[in-house]
Structure formats: C-alpha cells, structure tokens
Amino acid sequence: MAPRRCPCGTGLTYAECCGRLHDGTAAAATAEQLVRSRYSAFAVGDAAHLEATWDPATRPRWVAVDPAVRWTGLEVLATTGGRVFDAEGTVTFRAHSRVGGVEHVQDERSRFRRVDGRWVYVDGDPA
C-alpha cells in the first residue's frame, strides 16, 4: 500500500509533510507551512497540534475538531510576509469540506506571528 498523501495538498506524503509538524519532529518554517499543517490537523483530527500552534494570547480554552467534517482540499491564495526571517505574516486561503454530503467553502485571511521563534496562528477574518 502506498503512503497516504498529505491532506494539505503539497503532493508529498503525510510523513514527509505535515506529519513531521504534528509529531513535533519539525516546526513550520513559514506562515504558509503552518496554515498547511493546521489544515491537515483538522483533516486528521489532531486537536493537540491546533492548540499548540495557536497564539496563547488568542487561543480559546477548548480546541476541538469535529469528526463529522471531512476536509477535502486546501488552496493557498496569497501570502504577505510570513517567511523564514519575518516576525509576522498573513495567509489567505480557501478550505473545502463536506458535512453530511453538503459541500462547504471557508475563505479566510489568517494572521500569524512568531512566539519564542515559532509561528503561531493569531486570528483570521473571512476573505
């Protein structure tokens, strides 16, 4: 059986891509990579990764994933900053999901910043 592809859409295997970020053997080098890992965390049900990568200043008390949601695709539409040597950045993306046979699309412009050298999700607005 072939290794499964990463849900974030890079074409890499999960182990080569977001799996490394989820298991803690790697950290996101860019804000876009963090968006991809967070999308994949929703897809694989990894609430711990979502909590760990959420800015402590804006993180809710409870982070959960809904097992009824099937995440079906991610499109990164634009980035501003968020590169290896930046302190802040934004990523505009479109996430596709399906719940009970109904397609959903979420467009968001997310804000990120570095905390202790690591990228974290701050918040987002509908794009």
Number of C-alpha atoms within 10 A of each C-alpha: 3 5 10 11 16 21 24 27 18 13 12 15 17 21 15 13 22 28 18 15 20 24 13 10 8 12 18 19 15 23 30 25 20 24 26 22 28 24 23 26 22 20 21 17 16 19 17 14 19 23 19 14 23 21 18 14 7 10 16 10 7 7 14 12 15 11 12 9 17 18 22 16 17 21 14 17 12 11 16 14 17 23 17 11 11 14 17 19 20 24 22 21 22 16 17 17 17 15 13 8 9 8 12 14 14 12 17 19 17 21 20 27 22 19 15 7 11 16 29 25 26 19 15 15 10 11 11
